[in-house]
Every structure is written in C-alpha cells, then in structure tokens.
C-alpha cells in the first residue's frame, strides 16, 4: 500500500546496513532474492567520488544521483549489466552543458540530473546512459518556463523523467529531462508546499497515478512527475530528515522495496521506493 507521511532523519547504507564506505550487498540479501543495490546520502564530494570508483569496480551502475546544499550527494546504484554509463559531479552549469554536448555526440542521454545553489555558484551532478530514443533536457528554467516546457512536452509525446529544483527560495530554477512517452498518462506539479503535495498525492492516487520523480526546492516546496503505469508495489515519502530516510529505507527493504530516487535540499529528504 503506497504511503507518504511526515517523519524525521543515513549516512551510507547497503541493503539496510549502515557502513562507513560503499560495499556490496550482503550475501544473505542476494540469497533472499532482493535486488543488489547500494544507496547512500549525505556524502561529501570526496566520498561520492570514492564510492563511484569502488562501486564501478564491483559491477554496480548508478540509476539516480542528487546533489544538495553544502555539496552533499545521494545516489542509488544497482548491480548488473546494462548500457554504457557515466557519472559526473561538481559541475558548474557551463560544465554540465559541456558534458551534455560531449555525451550526446557519443549516443548517450542524461537519465538523472541534479543541481543545487544559485547563479554562477550552482553545482550539477548527472548520470548518462548510452541509449537510443528521443529526448531533450533543459536547465535554468523559471517556474513559468518549466510549466510551459511540460505542457509542450505532453502535447508532443514526451514525459518528464528527471527533475530537480535549485537556485534560491526567492528565485528557484528547474533542471529536467524529458523522454519519448512509451505509453500511459502523466502529469506534473511544481512549487507545492508539503500539505499541497500531500493533497495532490491523495487526489492522484484515486486517479491511478503515482509519483515517479519528486524534487525538494530551496524554498521547501515540492515538484513531481506523476504517472499512471499500473505499478502496485511502491512507496513515497517526503519531509524526512536524514535519520527519517534511514528509518523508511529499513522499513521498505523489509517489504522487498528499494529506492529508485532520493532527493533533498536544506536537510529535507524525499524518496520513491519500488519492488522489482
């Protein structure tokens, strides 16, 4: 049963075990048939880079990355094959655009893009995968521009597959990735307070939608992508502190769910879990 409620407060986790460094999934979890994954957050830039090197050697691949205030990183990695990939952190807006251009020429697409900070001090992180299919990505969007892009995307057969909010509370900016819609209705919301997001959640649930992306803004509001895809085993939480995210992580792992997106800003966390 999907849930979302306000709670409070991870360091580095691998299958529910708090670890000082990135590590492979415990053998007993693999034997139980749960997905081999590693999730961590509140990692410094140095630790994030070290985790990425270690996890790559151990056969993991990133599916989502988040950079938040203070340059702290969160990510989820899964074990197994797949297309070629690349992950970059600590980029300026110009640096992100340069990497984007470089990898698009090589046949890659961004699958997860995150940013924090404002103006020339904004910091970006991104995961790229080598894959085909139509897509487009934009950053530096105002709220009005973000809404306009989403409306155009929906009318031309695209769906929002990655979103984050950065900038300042007074002047938020949006970064997103839109890919060709493979089927199913979708919707987006932005600039919602926690209470408004909860109301939207209840409304969309009744209509058969679930959140597939959620982002915490610098002003504490929430933006999200909602999709009617028929998935039955999932969970969604907002308004979590670091320890609260750990608590929900442990609870959902016990149910056989793992995070597929983690997002934070100013110490507030949001996450989406699914069963695979």
Secondary structure, 3 states (H helix, E strand, C coil): CCCCCCCCCCCEEECCEECCCCCCCCHHHHHCCCCCEEEEEEECHHHHHHHHHHHHHCCEEEEEEEEEHHHEEEEEEEECCCCCEEEEEEECHHHHHHHHHHHHHCCEEEEEEEEECCHHHCEEEEEEEECCCCEEEEEEECHHHHHHHHHHHHHCCEEEEEEEEEECCCCEEEEEEEEECCCCCEEEEEEECHHHHHHHHHHHHHCCCEEEEEEECCCCCEEEEEECCCCCCEEEEEEECHHHHHHHHHHHHHCCEEEEEEEEECCEEEEEEEEC
